[in-house]
Amino acid sequence: MNWQEFTALLVLATAMSFSPGPNTTLSTALGANGGLPRAMRFVIAVPVGWTLLLALCAAGIGALVVAVPSLRWIIKALGIVYLLWLAWKLSGSAALGQADGEQLRVGFKQGVMLQFLNIKAWLLALTLVAGWIAGQPDALRRFAIVAPVMLVYAFTSNFVYALAGALLRNWLAQGRRLLWFNRAMAAVLVLTAWWMVSV
């Protein structure tokens, strides 16, 4: 992989990892409601699940998903239902701790599994495999470069969002601020689900 390809990889990783999506929204909400230590289970789960998804796509599962439209629709439908359920649970949480990982059922295992229902994660994994790994004579070496880079980006972006949420905890604890914050995070999840319908 030459430096131009690596630079393009970093640009794509930055744009996709730090833009709002299901993972960063949940990281922020979990950090704000349960604090950074509670959010860390999810923050760590995201790169683990995402790396597994990337490995499966590189191994050919991604091509199967692209080739079988009904399979893509099943993944998309499950992801949309899950995001809407999370949004519903989050929108009614008005006190710190009410929307923590246990109540929302978004711990480590759920964070890993969410990657397989996240159409943004699938699109990024398929793009990386098609653009940087598949069909290359050094595909394994390229995967060994791409996977750690994306793992670091996935962890860093979710950690930054969770930290931002955790830093807002004291401010959000006053009055009805947390309720409105949670409703805003729920709205982002609903908008993400709506976006998933259109892709």
Buried (B, 14 or more C-beta within 10 A) or exposed (E): BEEEBBEBBEEBBEEBBBEBBBBBBBBBBBBBBBBBEBBBBBBBBBBBBBBBBBBBBBEEBBBEBBEEEEEBEEBBEEBBEBBBBBBEBBBEBBEBEBBBBEBBEBBBEBBBBBBBBBBBBBEBBBBBBBEBBBEEEEBEEBBEBBBEBBBEBBBBBBBBBBBBBBEBBEEBEEEEBBBEBBBBBBBBBBBBBEEBEEE
